[in-house]
Amino acid sequence: MSMSRLESFSDGVIAVAITLLVLNIEVPPTNSGHSLGYELVKQWPIYAAYVTSFLTIGIIWINHHWMIRRLAEADRSILMLNLLLLLWIAVLPFGTRLMATYLKQSQGQSLAAAIYAGLLLVMSITFATLNRHILFRKAHLLHTEIPEERRHQILERGVTGLIPYGIATAIAPLSAYATLAICAAVAVFYALPIGAGGAETG
């Protein structure tokens, strides 16, 4: 399969997923008895979850571009791992809506938070697995040779978020708010130029 076809398909799935996130933001009801400003502020969990997921998917898209760009061609194992990564990306809008809906509820918030952080964790693990597979097991398919030390640096930079996501998932039963805060912090960290897991450039 050509790299352009692989990247185009992946970009399409990612674009749909990131677009679906905005559907979680709804116009407040007009008959609630409260002001529009109050109702907008009341929806802050939706905004927080939206921004966190948007940044996360956006960063995955950027790093996915660099990961695929290194390849001269892709074999079946790479295609299957890429499909698995897209599976988790595509389901993230559901996890985001679940988190936003249950964050302020008295029941279900812990499970919703665990599912949300768990999805981010599994997505990150799958990305790291695909990246490692390409850089080491399928190094002969790379467009240009990359020194082993550089390949290790690329991989290490990409797994920075695994531990925070694991912690966020583990503490969901204690505090759904802390889970969302950790996930948001990871997204901001990766988005900043100083982030060790920021966009790859080679």
C-alpha positions as a Markdown table, in Angstrom:
| # | Residue | x | y | z |
|---|---|---|---|---|
| 1 | Met | 0.0 | 0.0 | 0.0 |
| 2 | Ser | 1.3 | 3.5 | -0.8 |
| 3 | Met | 2.1 | 5.8 | 2.1 |
| 4 | Ser | -0.2 | 8.5 | 0.7 |
| 5 | Arg | -3.2 | 6.1 | 0.8 |
| 6 | Leu | -2.4 | 5.0 | 4.3 |
| 7 | Glu | -1.9 | 8.6 | 5.6 |
| 8 | Ser | -5.1 | 9.8 | 3.7 |
| 9 | Phe | -7.2 | 7.1 | 5.3 |
| 10 | Ser | -5.8 | 7.7 | 8.7 |
| 11 | Asp | -6.2 | 11.5 | 8.4 |
| 12 | Gly | -9.9 | 10.9 | 7.4 |
| 13 | Val | -10.6 | 8.9 | 10.5 |
| 14 | Ile | -8.8 | 11.3 | 12.8 |
| 15 | Ala | -10.6 | 14.3 | 11.2 |
| 16 | Val | -14.0 | 12.7 | 11.8 |
| 17 | Ala | -13.1 | 11.8 | 15.4 |
| 18 | Ile | -11.9 | 15.3 | 16.2 |
| 19 | Thr | -15.0 | 16.8 | 14.5 |
| 20 | Leu | -17.4 | 14.6 | 16.4 |
| 21 | Leu | -16.0 | 16.0 | 19.7 |
| 22 | Val | -17.8 | 19.3 | 19.1 |
| 23 | Leu | -21.2 | 17.5 | 19.0 |
| 24 | Asn | -20.8 | 17.1 | 22.8 |
| 25 | Ile | -21.3 | 20.8 | 23.2 |
| 26 | Glu | -25.0 | 21.6 | 23.2 |
| 27 | Val | -26.9 | 24.9 | 23.3 |
| 28 | Pro | -28.3 | 25.4 | 26.8 |
| 29 | Pro | -32.1 | 25.0 | 27.2 |
| 30 | Thr | -34.2 | 28.2 | 27.1 |
| 31 | Asn | -36.7 | 27.1 | 29.8 |
| 32 | Ser | -34.3 | 26.3 | 32.6 |
| 33 | Gly | -35.2 | 29.3 | 34.7 |
| 34 | His | -31.5 | 30.4 | 34.8 |
| 35 | Ser | -29.6 | 33.0 | 32.7 |
| 36 | Leu | -27.7 | 32.0 | 29.6 |
| 37 | Gly | -24.5 | 32.8 | 31.3 |
| 38 | Tyr | -25.2 | 30.5 | 34.2 |
| 39 | Glu | -26.2 | 27.7 | 31.9 |
| 40 | Leu | -23.0 | 28.1 | 29.8 |
| 41 | Val | -20.8 | 28.1 | 32.9 |
| 42 | Lys | -22.7 | 25.1 | 34.2 |
| 43 | Gln | -21.4 | 23.1 | 31.2 |
| 44 | Trp | -17.7 | 23.6 | 32.1 |
| 45 | Pro | -17.1 | 19.8 | 32.3 |
| 46 | Ile | -18.1 | 19.5 | 28.6 |
| 47 | Tyr | -15.7 | 22.3 | 27.6 |
| 48 | Ala | -12.8 | 20.8 | 29.7 |
| 49 | Ala | -13.3 | 17.3 | 28.3 |
| 50 | Tyr | -13.6 | 18.8 | 24.7 |
| 51 | Val | -10.3 | 20.8 | 24.9 |
| 52 | Thr | -8.5 | 17.8 | 26.5 |
| 53 | Ser | -9.6 | 15.4 | 23.8 |
| 54 | Phe | -9.1 | 17.9 | 21.0 |
| 55 | Leu | -5.5 | 18.6 | 22.0 |
| 56 | Thr | -4.8 | 14.9 | 22.5 |
| 57 | Ile | -6.2 | 13.8 | 19.1 |
| 58 | Gly | -4.5 | 16.7 | 17.4 |
| 59 | Ile | -1.1 | 15.8 | 18.9 |
| 60 | Ile | -1.6 | 12.2 | 17.9 |
| 61 | Trp | -2.4 | 13.4 | 14.3 |
| 62 | Ile | 0.8 | 15.4 | 14.2 |
| 63 | Asn | 3.0 | 12.6 | 15.5 |
| 64 | His | 1.2 | 10.0 | 13.3 |
| 65 | His | 2.2 | 12.1 | 10.3 |
| 66 | Trp | 5.9 | 12.0 | 11.3 |
| 67 | Met | 5.7 | 8.3 | 12.1 |
| 68 | Ile | 4.2 | 7.4 | 8.7 |
| 69 | Arg | 6.5 | 9.8 | 6.9 |
| 70 | Arg | 9.5 | 7.7 | 7.9 |
| 71 | Leu | 8.2 | 4.7 | 6.0 |
| 72 | Ala | 9.0 | 3.8 | 2.4 |
| 73 | Glu | 6.3 | 1.2 | 2.5 |
| 74 | Ala | 4.0 | -0.6 | 4.9 |
| 75 | Asp | 3.4 | -4.3 | 5.4 |
| 76 | Arg | 0.3 | -6.0 | 6.8 |
| 77 | Ser | 1.4 | -5.9 | 10.4 |
| 78 | Ile | 1.9 | -2.1 | 10.2 |
| 79 | Leu | -1.5 | -1.7 | 8.6 |
| 80 | Met | -3.2 | -3.8 | 11.3 |
| 81 | Leu | -1.6 | -1.9 | 14.2 |
| 82 | Asn | -2.5 | 1.4 | 12.5 |
| 83 | Leu | -6.1 | 0.2 | 12.3 |
| 84 | Leu | -6.1 | -0.7 | 16.0 |
| 85 | Leu | -4.8 | 2.8 | 16.7 |
| 86 | Leu | -7.6 | 4.4 | 14.6 |
| 87 | Leu | -10.1 | 2.2 | 16.5 |
| 88 | Trp | -9.2 | 3.9 | 19.8 |
| 89 | Ile | -9.1 | 7.3 | 18.3 |
| 90 | Ala | -12.5 | 6.9 | 16.7 |
| 91 | Val | -14.1 | 5.8 | 20.1 |
| 92 | Leu | -12.6 | 8.8 | 22.0 |
| 93 | Pro | -15.6 | 11.1 | 21.3 |
| 94 | Phe | -17.8 | 8.6 | 23.1 |
| 95 | Gly | -15.4 | 8.5 | 26.1 |
| 96 | Thr | -15.3 | 12.3 | 26.1 |
| 97 | Arg | -19.1 | 12.6 | 26.1 |
| 98 | Leu | -19.3 | 10.0 | 28.9 |
| 99 | Met | -16.8 | 11.9 | 31.0 |
| 100 | Ala | -18.4 | 15.3 | 30.4 |
| 101 | Thr | -21.9 | 13.9 | 31.2 |
| 102 | Tyr | -21.1 | 12.1 | 34.4 |
| 103 | Leu | -18.3 | 14.3 | 35.9 |
| 104 | Lys | -20.7 | 16.2 | 38.1 |
| 105 | Gln | -23.1 | 13.3 | 38.8 |
| 106 | Ser | -23.3 | 11.6 | 42.2 |
| 107 | Gln | -23.2 | 8.2 | 40.6 |
| 108 | Gly | -21.2 | 6.8 | 37.7 |
| 109 | Gln | -18.5 | 9.5 | 37.6 |
| 110 | Ser | -15.7 | 7.2 | 38.8 |
| 111 | Leu | -16.4 | 4.6 | 36.1 |
| 112 | Ala | -16.8 | 7.3 | 33.4 |
| 113 | Ala | -13.5 | 8.9 | 34.4 |
| 114 | Ala | -11.8 | 5.5 | 34.4 |
| 115 | Ile | -13.2 | 4.7 | 30.9 |
| 116 | Tyr | -12.1 | 8.0 | 29.6 |
| 117 | Ala | -8.5 | 7.9 | 31.0 |
| 118 | Gly | -8.4 | 4.2 | 30.1 |
| 119 | Leu | -9.1 | 5.0 | 26.5 |
| 120 | Leu | -6.4 | 7.6 | 26.4 |
| 121 | Leu | -4.0 | 5.1 | 28.0 |
| 122 | Val | -4.8 | 2.3 | 25.5 |
| 123 | Met | -4.6 | 4.7 | 22.6 |
| 124 | Ser | -1.2 | 5.9 | 23.8 |
| 125 | Ile | 0.0 | 2.3 | 24.3 |
| 126 | Thr | -1.1 | 1.4 | 20.8 |
| 127 | Phe | 0.6 | 4.4 | 19.3 |
| 128 | Ala | 3.9 | 3.5 | 21.1 |
| 129 | Thr | 3.6 | -0.1 | 20.0 |
| 130 | Leu | 3.1 | 0.9 | 16.4 |
| 131 | Asn | 6.0 | 3.4 | 16.7 |
| 132 | Arg | 8.3 | 0.7 | 18.2 |
| 133 | His | 7.2 | -1.8 | 15.6 |
| 134 | Ile | 8.2 | 0.6 | 12.8 |
| 135 | Leu | 11.4 | 1.9 | 14.3 |
| 136 | Phe | 12.9 | -1.5 | 15.4 |
| 137 | Arg | 11.1 | -4.6 | 14.0 |
| 138 | Lys | 10.4 | -3.0 | 10.6 |
| 139 | Ala | 13.5 | -0.7 | 10.4 |
| 140 | His | 14.2 | -2.1 | 6.9 |
| 141 | Leu | 11.0 | -0.5 | 5.6 |
| 142 | Leu | 12.1 | 3.0 | 6.7 |
| 143 | His | 12.6 | 5.6 | 4.0 |
| 144 | Thr | 16.1 | 6.5 | 5.3 |
| 145 | Glu | 18.2 | 4.8 | 7.9 |
| 146 | Ile | 17.9 | 6.2 | 11.4 |
| 147 | Pro | 20.7 | 5.5 | 14.0 |
| 148 | Glu | 19.6 | 3.2 | 16.8 |
| 149 | Glu | 20.2 | 5.9 | 19.5 |
| 150 | Arg | 18.0 | 8.3 | 17.6 |
| 151 | Arg | 15.3 | 5.6 | 17.3 |
| 152 | His | 15.4 | 5.1 | 21.1 |
| 153 | Gln | 15.1 | 8.8 | 21.7 |
| 154 | Ile | 12.0 | 9.0 | 19.4 |
| 155 | Leu | 10.4 | 6.1 | 21.2 |
| 156 | Glu | 11.1 | 7.4 | 24.7 |
| 157 | Arg | 9.7 | 10.8 | 23.8 |
| 158 | Gly | 6.5 | 9.2 | 22.7 |
| 159 | Val | 5.9 | 7.1 | 25.8 |
| 160 | Thr | 6.1 | 10.0 | 28.3 |
| 161 | Gly | 2.4 | 10.2 | 28.8 |
| 162 | Leu | 1.9 | 6.5 | 29.6 |
| 163 | Ile | 2.6 | 6.8 | 33.3 |
| 164 | Pro | 0.4 | 9.9 | 33.9 |
| 165 | Tyr | -2.5 | 8.2 | 32.0 |
| 166 | Gly | -2.0 | 5.1 | 34.1 |
| 167 | Ile | -2.2 | 7.1 | 37.3 |
| 168 | Ala | -5.2 | 9.0 | 36.0 |
| 169 | Thr | -7.0 | 5.7 | 35.3 |
| 170 | Ala | -6.0 | 4.3 | 38.7 |
| 171 | Ile | -7.2 | 7.3 | 40.8 |
| 172 | Ala | -10.6 | 7.6 | 39.0 |
| 173 | Pro | -12.4 | 5.8 | 41.9 |
| 174 | Leu | -11.0 | 8.5 | 44.2 |
| 175 | Ser | -11.5 | 11.6 | 42.2 |
| 176 | Ala | -12.9 | 12.0 | 38.7 |
| 177 | Tyr | -11.8 | 15.6 | 38.7 |
| 178 | Ala | -8.2 | 14.7 | 39.4 |
| 179 | Thr | -8.4 | 12.2 | 36.5 |
| 180 | Leu | -9.6 | 14.9 | 34.1 |
| 181 | Ala | -7.0 | 17.3 | 35.4 |
| 182 | Ile | -4.1 | 14.8 | 34.8 |
| 183 | Cys | -5.3 | 14.0 | 31.3 |
| 184 | Ala | -5.6 | 17.8 | 30.6 |
| 185 | Ala | -2.1 | 18.4 | 32.0 |
| 186 | Val | -0.7 | 15.7 | 29.7 |
| 187 | Ala | -2.4 | 17.2 | 26.7 |
| 188 | Val | -1.1 | 20.7 | 27.5 |
| 189 | Phe | 2.4 | 19.3 | 28.1 |
| 190 | Tyr | 2.5 | 17.6 | 24.7 |
| 191 | Ala | 1.1 | 20.7 | 23.1 |
| 192 | Leu | 3.8 | 23.0 | 24.4 |
| 193 | Pro | 7.1 | 23.4 | 22.5 |
| 194 | Ile | 9.0 | 22.3 | 25.6 |
| 195 | Gly | 7.0 | 19.1 | 25.9 |
| 196 | Ala | 9.3 | 16.1 | 25.7 |
| 197 | Gly | 6.5 | 14.3 | 23.9 |
| 198 | Gly | 5.7 | 17.1 | 21.5 |
| 199 | Ala | 5.5 | 16.8 | 17.7 |
| 200 | Glu | 8.3 | 14.7 | 16.3 |
| 201 | Thr | 10.5 | 16.2 | 13.7 |
| 202 | Gly | 12.6 | 13.3 | 12.5 |
